[in-house]
Amino acid sequence: MEINFIFQVNSFHRFKRENPLSANAQALWVELFGLFNARRFPEEMPVSTTHLCAILGLSKDTVLRARKELTENQLISVERTRGQRRQDDLFQKRLWTNLWRTC
């Protein structure tokens, strides 16, 4: 399935105007969307919390709060996984299709 990048970003901006989100939650959404885009929107994508903290310049607790906020607003879905060396969060592409139906 081809993703319309501009439509997705515009839909997110429309959503957050009607449903205020913290700056940290907005930054996390933008970073995750960018990672999905860079990987050509796979069905699912593992990302470590440590990586997100480093990229966003936020503490682990702050990233987890932002992730919870996005999850509660049904903008993302996260599954905890255990890799061989580290624990990753598994984000699924279907998360972004929720945005299409919302806006």
Disulfide bonds with the S-S distance in Angstrom:
none
